[in-house]
Amino acid sequence: MREMEDLGISPPPSIRTVNRILKRGGLVRCRKGRYRPAGALYPVLPSSIPNQTHQADLVGPFYLKGPVRFFSINVLDTVTFRCGIQPYLSQSGQAVADGIWAIWKRMGILERIQVDNDMSLFGSPTHPRGIGPLIRLCLHNGVEPWFIPSFEPWRNGMIESFNARYQQLFPGRRIILSREGFGSASLEFEQRHNSRYRYSRLKGSAPIKAL
């Protein structure tokens, strides 16, 4: 539906119409039996008010016309689905912490952030047992950092789903020629998502409306 809106197809077909077409093509499969999660037990973090829990992840690398390699830090609020996006060029822990801080200045300080075990988030290859810049940033600002079990990305399912949408709608469709252009384009995508994308879990509202 969002892709159709981006392509200028207005009004898009209803969700029921799209579902009927997918079923006709054999592309919808119903799960048989009760869902049983795999892996170790992991606490479900509270998700009832804005900025209570965020999920964050690193995506990339992508390449500008140039060539310039870049990555993106993506953050999603688990209640409002409001996102924060920050591009960065280095995989260092300090670059990631700086990117997270830039997002927090737009989204606000939260209670807890959930990430995976990427070394840039946890520490550094040279000091794997040390406390990395992101953990220091969290503790300095009263934010609880939570790390999901290794090799279980579904624990961060909301941000993983957002990442798929981000990669489909943004880097693959934009021709960006400079680092400055990528920064402004990322902020534009963030604002467009937060003000225009509607979620069924928000009763058809956009993230800014839910906030």
N, C-alpha and C positions, 0 to 999 in steps of 0.2 A: 504494500500500500504506500509506504513512504517513497519507494523507488518511483512509483507512478506519479506521485506528487512532484518529485524532483524532475521528472521528465515532462511535466506540464500537462499530464493527463487529468483533466478535471471535468466532472467529478470522477474519482476512481470507483470501480465496481464495489459493491458491498462485500463484507467479509464472508457472508453466506454464499455469495456467487463464486468468490475465489475458492472457498472450501469445496463447493460442488464440482468445480472444474478439476481441482486437485484429486478428488476422490474418483472422478471419471477416468483420470489418467493413471490411477493406481499408485499415486504418490503419497497417500495418507495411510499410515499403518497404526493400528490400535495396539497398545500394550496388552498382552494376555497375562492375567494374574496380577497379584499385588506387587507393587514396586518394592524391591529390597535393596537398600544401599549397600555397596561393597566398601571394604576398607575399615580402618580403625575408627573408633568412636571419636567424634569431634564436636565440641560445643556449638550450638546454634547461637550466634551472637544476637543480642536484642535489636529489634528493628521496628520501632513504633513511632519515633519522632525524627524530624530532619536532623542531620549531622550527628546522629547517634552511632551509626556504623557506616563506614565506606569500604568498598572493595576497590583495590587498585592493582594494576598490572602494567608490565612493560611490553610494547609491541615494536616490531621492526626486526632488522633494518629495512628502511625504504631508501630510495635513491632519487635525488633531484636531477633535472637535466643539468649536467655540469662536468663531472658527476660529484654530488655531495651526498654522503651517507648520513641518515638521521634516524632517530628512534622517537617514540612517543610514550609519555606517561599518561595513562588513562585512569580516571577515578570516577566511581559511580556511587551516589548515595542510595542505599538500599530501600529507602522509604519513598523519596520523591523521584528517583531515577534521574536526578540532576547530575550532569557530568562535568568533569574538569579535564581539559586536555592541555598538555604542555610538551612541546618538542624539545629534544636535546641532542647534542652531537656526540657526546662521550658516554661510555658505559660505566664510568666511575661512580662509586657510591656517593660522592659529593655532588656530582651532576644530577643524580636522581633526587637527592635530598633537596637541592635547590629547586628542581622542578616541582616536587611535592609542595614546597613552601609557597611557590608562586600560585599553585592551585588553591591552597588554603587561604591565601589573601583574597581570592575571589569567592570561594565557597564558604569560608569561615572555619574556625577551629572545631574539630569534632571530638567525640569521646573515644572512638577506637577505629583502627584501620586494619583491614585484613588483606594480606598479600601472600604470594607464594614464596618459595625458598630460593629465588634467584639471588646469586651472590651479591649483585649490586644493591639489593634490598636488605640483605642480612648483614653483610660485612665486606670483606675484600679477599681476593685470592692470596694476597701476601700475608694477611692476618685473619685466617678463617675462624679463629676462636675469639676474635675481638668484637667489640660493639661498633657496628658501622654507623655512618653519618645519619642514616634515616632513623635508626633506633634512638640515637642521641637527640635528634630533632623531636621525635615523639615524646620522649621522657622529659625533655626540657619544657614542653608545652602541655604536659598533662594528658597526652594521648596514649592509649594502650595499643601497642603493635601486636598483632596476631598473625602467626604464620601457619598456613594450612599444611597438612601432611605432604611429604614429597610424593611426586608422581600421581597426585589426585587433583587435577585442575578443576574437576566439577564442584569442588568445595567453594570455588570462586565463580560459580556458574553465571551470576548476573553480569560481572565485568567481562567474562569470556564471551557471552552473547553480545554484549556491546562492542567488544573488539572486532567480532566478525562483521557487524554492521559498519563499524568505522572503516575497516579495511576495504569493504565493498563500496562504500559511498564516498570516501574521501581520497586516500592516496591513489587509488586506481582510476579516478575520474578527473583529477586536477593536474594540470601542467604547471609546475611551479619552478621558477628559474633561479631563485635566490633564497638564502636563509631567512632574510627579512620577510620575504613573501610567504614562506612556509609558516612563520610565526603568526602573521595576520590571518592567513587562511585557516589555521588551526583554531584561532579564537573565533573566527566567523562560523566554523562548523559547530563549535561548542555552543555558541549563542543560538544558532538556528535549531540545534537539537533541543536545547532547554526551553525554547519558546514555541516550537512548532510540532515536534514529534509527540504523538499521543499514544498512551499505553492503556491497554484494557484493564490492567490492575489499578490504574488511576481513574477508572470509569470514563475513559476517553479524554482525560485532561492531559495537558502538557506538563513537564516537570515544574516550570515556573508557577503555573496555576496551582499545582499540588503543594508547592512550598508556601 
